Amino acid sequence: MGGSRAYKRHLFPCEHTFLTAQPHANVRFRRAIERRALWLAEDAARELPNLPLEDALQLVHLYAERGSPKFEPAARRWLVRYLTEGTPGLTDIAKVTASLAKRNA
């Protein structure tokens, strides 16, 4: 029996599973936004179960900066979330909508 254990140790020298040094999607998203790296920001955002509203707006702005065709659909989705997740007043809604429309011009 003792020889069997030594044989297994030889075949499987390490019992622990190691994880890669990849940062969490939140960290990668923030870095991508800081670097204005659209593709990396989108990739990290897809991995997050729920992108916070503020972060989603940063992605919308990045779409606008890049002249992406994704800007307008993303801006509309963001506005829907803005309306449903909070209780903005009509004046705030008008300001935010005008600001997003201006980015698209």
URJO-V285652 format. One record per helix or strand. SS is the DSSP state (~ for helix, > for strand). FROM is the first residue (numbers start at 0). TO is the last residue. If there is no record, write none. Layout:
BEGIN
{{SS	FROM	TO} {SS	FROM	TO}}
END
This chain:
BEGIN
{{~	1	10} {~	24	34} {~	37	46} {~	52	65} {~	69	84} {~	89	103}}
END
